[in-house]
């Protein structure tokens, strides 16, 4: 079968395919020998595998962002899918070797996502919030529409950041239509900017890693700094109430101090954004795991959801039979 992907193979099947190295960590085994803990990806998903007895050349060659020819067998280890590597080499120039070819992408086209987010910006009728949103989206435009929303877990694909943002905006629109007394403009502005700091926190869509700023500061504090900087550019007082409201909605969107928010939600719109962010991330993680699960079986355990696994119901046709 031509152009097979990582998840086209069942357990114990042998694969001989081109994939992208997403991450590569040098580790030492109990016997004192080095090995590489690798994560491979293509647009079907990602699988981990160990490359044993790695020498200096292996460590220098097999790095994140490189396309490789992978010979391996599909396995399960402690309920989690992985590959047992039997052979590995870099792709040649005459073979598929462009990393972008192997990246998972958002399910909607970039142009469609941009157009829909632009419509929501028109609904931010409060002038200060509208100016700040437009300033920061212009500043981070390319990264915002190409970066993933995370290194792993939810929306960890090219364009995932803007797709996640649009999903939350769509959810927010439903909430606003259901309940009275919600400041629509504040909720939409917070939704658009809440994860914008990931354009600084993360390195990009290929072999995504955390930047120095990402590790030391984190995207929540980073975007707050971006808002303050935008206020300086736009000659807006960052301490005036409307700016403080916007900053609070974003600073509180992880909900709890232990989850990275410097404050807990103390505005209705902040609480809503926090709940919608959790909802969208959870749904995407579960759907991603179920996408690689056979009907009638449980998925792998999801680290971001307390290591719970989820059951994939049997197809209706199978139930009838």
C-alpha positions as semicolon CSV with decimal commas, in nm:
position;residue;x (nm);y (nm);z (nm)
1;X;0,000;0,000;0,000
2;X;0,151;0,331;-0,111
3;X;0,188;0,632;0,117
4;X;0,105;0,445;0,435
5;X;0,094;0,641;0,760
6;X;0,189;0,556;1,117
7;X;-0,163;0,466;1,220
8;X;-0,238;0,256;0,912
9;X;-0,065;-0,034;1,087
10;X;-0,213;-0,273;1,343
11;X;-0,024;-0,425;1,636
12;X;0,256;-0,662;1,523
13;X;0,248;-0,531;1,166
14;X;0,582;-0,429;1,012
15;X;0,616;-0,078;0,876
16;X;0,860;0,066;0,625
17;X;0,765;0,432;0,586
18;X;0,889;0,791;0,587
19;X;0,809;0,993;0,899
20;X;0,916;1,312;1,072
21;X;1,110;1,314;1,398
22;X;0,907;1,532;1,636
23;X;1,131;1,492;1,941
24;X;1,455;1,314;2,028
25;X;1,586;1,281;2,384
26;X;1,922;1,125;2,467
27;X;1,894;0,891;2,766
28;X;2,107;0,630;2,941
29;X;1,987;0,272;2,990
30;X;2,049;0,059;3,299
31;X;2,344;-0,103;3,122
32;X;2,509;0,239;3,087
33;X;2,455;0,263;2,712
34;X;2,288;0,561;2,549
35;X;1,962;0,542;2,361
36;X;1,732;0,786;2,187
37;X;1,374;0,827;2,303
38;X;1,212;0,931;1,974
39;X;0,868;1,052;1,879
40;X;0,772;1,017;1,515
41;X;0,482;1,193;1,346
42;X;0,293;1,228;1,021
43;X;-0,052;1,361;0,946
44;X;-0,213;1,051;1,101
45;X;-0,067;1,117;1,447
46;X;0,245;1,039;1,646
47;X;0,413;0,731;1,794
48;X;0,710;0,689;2,025
49;X;0,998;0,443;1,993
50;X;1,338;0,371;2,145
51;X;1,654;0,365;1,935
52;X;1,893;0,154;2,141
53;X;2,273;0,175;2,160
54;X;2,286;0,516;1,996
55;X;2,636;0,634;1,903
56;X;2,757;0,992;1,852
57;X;2,664;0,990;1,484
58;X;2,311;0,868;1,563
59;X;2,266;1,146;1,818
60;X;2,381;1,410;1,568
61;X;2,174;1,274;1,279
62;X;1,841;1,183;1,435
63;X;1,725;1,521;1,563
64;X;1,385;1,691;1,567
65;X;1,274;1,822;1,228
66;X;1,445;1,551;1,022
67;X;1,254;1,317;0,792
68;X;1,364;0,954;0,827
69;X;1,296;0,615;0,673
70;X;1,157;0,407;0,958
71;X;1,163;0,029;0,971
72;X;0,973;-0,092;1,273
73;X;0,698;-0,307;1,418
74;X;0,385;-0,161;1,572
75;X;0,350;-0,256;1,939
76;X;0,159;-0,169;2,254
77;X;0,343;-0,096;2,579
78;X;0,140;-0,060;2,899
79;X;-0,168;0,009;2,690
80;X;0,000;0,279;2,482
81;X;0,087;0,236;2,113
82;X;0,451;0,262;2,013
83;X;0,699;0,126;1,758
84;X;0,987;-0,119;1,796
85;X;1,259;0,026;1,574
86;X;1,451;-0,219;1,356
87;X;1,610;0,032;1,120
88;X;1,643;0,407;1,084
89;X;1,810;0,639;0,834
90;X;1,772;0,994;0,706
91;X;1,560;1,046;0,397
92;X;1,752;1,116;0,078
93;X;1,694;1,421;-0,143
94;X;1,533;1,193;-0,402
95;X;1,285;1,071;-0,140
96;X;1,014;1,256;0,058
97;X;1,218;1,487;0,283
98;X;1,016;1,807;0,331
99;X;0,908;1,824;0,700
100;X;0,596;2,026;0,617
101;X;0,459;1,730;0,420
102;X;0,436;1,523;0,737
103;X;0,281;1,781;0,970
104;X;-0,075;1,730;1,094
105;X;-0,284;2,035;1,004
106;X;-0,601;2,203;1,127
107;X;-0,917;2,050;0,976
108;X;-1,014;2,387;0,827
109;X;-0,821;2,594;0,573
110;X;-0,624;2,888;0,707
111;X;-0,816;3,133;0,489
112;X;-1,147;3,010;0,633
113;X;-1,022;3,038;0,992
114;X;-0,890;3,390;0,928
115;X;-1,218;3,505;0,775
116;X;-1,425;3,371;1,065
117;X;-1,199;3,526;1,332
118;X;-1,213;3,858;1,146
119;X;-1,592;3,850;1,178
120;X;-1,566;3,804;1,553
121;X;-1,326;4,100;1,576
122;X;-1,597;4,321;1,421
123;X;-1,821;4,220;1,712
124;X;-1,571;4,353;1,967
125;X;-1,748;4,690;1,981
126;X;-1,557;4,826;2,280
127;X;-1,289;5,052;2,123
128;X;-1,000;4,979;2,361
129;X;-1,032;4,603;2,337
130;X;-1,078;4,617;1,960
131;X;-0,761;4,825;1,915
132;X;-0,553;4,596;2,138
133;X;-0,677;4,281;1,963
134;X;-0,609;4,422;1,617
135;X;-0,263;4,546;1,719
136;X;-0,152;4,212;1,861
137;X;-0,299;3,999;1,583
138;X;-0,121;4,215;1,328
139;X;0,205;4,184;1,522
140;X;0,185;3,803;1,556
141;X;-0,025;3,733;1,247
142;X;0,186;3,468;1,073
143;X;0,268;3,275;1,390
144;X;-0,089;3,292;1,518
145;X;-0,224;3,121;1,207
146;X;0,054;2,861;1,166
147;X;0,159;2,761;1,521
148;X;0,011;2,470;1,716
149;X;-0,175;2,537;2,040
150;X;0,055;2,304;2,236
151;X;0,361;2,083;2,206
152;X;0,148;1,779;2,292
153;X;-0,205;1,711;2,416
154;X;-0,464;1,934;2,244
155;X;-0,447;2,105;1,904
156;X;-0,081;2,002;1,867
157;X;-0,084;2,050;1,490
158;X;0,002;2,325;1,242
159;X;-0,264;2,593;1,264
160;X;-0,389;2,450;1,593
161;X;-0,359;2,780;1,779
162;X;-0,598;2,971;1,554
163;X;-0,829;2,670;1,516
164;X;-0,851;2,634;1,897
165;X;-0,921;3,007;1,922
166;X;-1,199;2,985;1,665
167;X;-1,352;2,685;1,842
168;X;-1,369;2,882;2,167
169;X;-1,521;3,181;1,988
170;X;-1,791;2,958;1,841
171;X;-1,862;2,810;2,185
172;X;-1,866;3,160;2,334
173;X;-2,123;3,271;2,077
174;X;-2,354;2,990;2,190
175;X;-2,307;3,080;2,556
176;X;-2,381;3,447;2,489
177;X;-2,704;3,353;2,310
178;X;-2,807;3,130;2,602
179;X;-2,740;3,360;2,899
180;X;-2,808;3,725;2,969
181;X;-2,567;3,973;3,122
182;X;-2,247;3,858;2,948
183;X;-2,014;4,123;2,804
184;X;-1,980;3,977;2,455
185;X;-1,698;4,211;2,350
186;X;-1,491;4,127;2,657
187;X;-1,544;3,753;2,616
188;X;-1,454;3,761;2,246
189;X;-1,145;3,977;2,303
190;X;-1,029;3,747;2,583
191;X;-1,091;3,438;2,370
192;X;-0,885;3,573;2,079
193;X;-0,591;3,677;2,295
194;X;-0,591;3,411;2,568
195;X;-0,332;3,185;2,402
196;X;-0,156;3,443;2,185
197;X;0,148;3,414;2,414
198;X;0,210;3,071;2,262
199;X;0,353;3,248;1,958
200;X;0,641;3,335;2,191
201;X;0,624;3,033;2,421
202;X;0,657;2,776;2,139
203;X;0,916;2,742;1,864
204;X;0,678;2,676;1,574
205;X;0,485;2,396;1,401
206;X;0,785;2,177;1,306
207;X;0,927;1,973;1,596
208;X;0,759;2,204;1,845
209;X;0,956;2,284;2,159
210;X;0,943;2,544;2,434
211;X;1,151;2,856;2,392
212;X;1,360;3,001;2,675
213;X;1,086;3,258;2,733
214;X;0,827;2,982;2,725
215;X;1,006;2,779;2,989
216;X;1,092;3,072;3,215
217;X;0,778;3,283;3,185
218;X;0,495;3,091;3,016
219;X;0,232;3,199;2,768
220;X;-0,011;3,353;3,018
221;X;0,238;3,603;3,156
222;X;0,387;3,654;2,810
223;X;0,057;3,766;2,657
224;X;-0,007;3,998;2,952
225;X;0,326;4,164;2,874
226;X;0,223;4,186;2,509
227;X;-0,099;4,363;2,607
228;X;0,092;4,615;2,817
229;X;0,334;4,674;2,528
230;X;0,040;4,722;2,289
231;X;-0,106;4,979;2,528
232;X;0,221;5,172;2,520
233;X;0,220;5,168;2,139
234;X;-0,145;5,276;2,123
235;X;-0,104;5,534;2,404
236;X;-0,357;5,356;2,625
237;X;-0,322;5,347;3,005
238;X;-0,262;4,980;3,091
239;X;-0,405;5,046;3,438
240;X;-0,742;5,182;3,327
241;X;-1,039;4,962;3,412
242;X;-1,124;4,827;3,068
243;X;-0,766;4,711;3,013
244;X;-0,751;4,556;3,359
245;X;-1,072;4,364;3,284
246;X;-0,923;4,223;2,963
247;X;-0,596;4,137;3,133
248;X;-0,781;3,959;3,414
249;X;-0,990;3,747;3,177
250;X;-0,671;3,624;3,011
251;X;-0,460;3,587;3,327
252;X;-0,733;3,375;3,489
253;X;-0,811;3,145;3,197
254;X;-0,637;2,839;3,346
255;X;-0,872;2,869;3,640
256;X;-0,646;2,763;3,927
257;X;-0,312;2,885;4,057
258;X;-0,168;2,533;4,041
259;X;-0,257;2,519;3,670
260;X;-0,052;2,828;3,592
261;X;-0,294;3,117;3,629
262;X;-0,157;3,395;3,853
263;X;-0,516;3,474;3,956
264;X;-0,843;3,281;3,973
265;X;-1,147;3,406;3,780
266;X;-1,331;3,696;3,943
267;X;-1,533;3,804;3,640
268;X;-1,819;3,616;3,477
269;X;-1,643;3,636;3,140
270;X;-1,320;3,503;3,294
271;X;-1,503;3,201;3,436
272;X;-1,673;3,134;3,103
273;X;-1,347;3,153;2,909
274;X;-1,180;2,916;3,155
275;X;-1,461;2,660;3,120
276;X;-1,472;2,685;2,740
277;X;-1,094;2,649;2,716
278;X;-1,109;2,331;2,925
279;X;-1,403;2,197;2,724
280;X;-1,242;2,248;2,385
281;X;-0,908;2,104;2,496
282;X;-1,073;1,799;2,655
283;X;-1,290;1,723;2,353
284;X;-0,991;1,743;2,119
285;X;-0,778;1,515;2,339
286;X;-1,055;1,256;2,364
287;X;-1,136;1,268;1,993
288;X;-0,768;1,234;1,909
289;X;-0,736;0,921;2,123
290;X;-1,062;0,770;1,996
291;X;-0,950;0,833;1,639
292;X;-0,684;0,565;1,692
293;X;-0,913;0,327;1,881
294;X;-1,114;0,038;1,739
295;X;-1,489;0,021;1,812
296;X;-1,560;-0,180;2,125
297;X;-1,222;-0,102;2,282
298;X;-1,078;0,156;2,520
299;X;-0,836;0,425;2,406
300;X;-0,489;0,474;2,543
301;X;-0,474;0,664;2,870
302;X;-0,469;1,042;2,823
303;X;-0,210;1,215;3,038
304;X;-0,384;1,552;3,021
305;X;-0,709;1,402;3,154
306;X;-0,583;1,234;3,472
307;X;-0,463;0,935;3,267
308;X;-0,821;0,825;3,200
309;X;-0,900;0,615;2,895
310;X;-1,220;0,636;2,694
311;X;-1,444;0,373;2,539
312;X;-1,529;0,384;2,170
313;X;-1,879;0,257;2,119
314;X;-1,941;-0,028;1,880
315;X;-2,070;0,081;1,539
316;X;-2,447;0,061;1,510
317;X;-2,418;-0,178;1,216
318;X;-2,210;-0,414;1,431
319;X;-2,466;-0,394;1,711
320;X;-2,744;-0,494;1,469
321;X;-2,545;-0,792;1,348
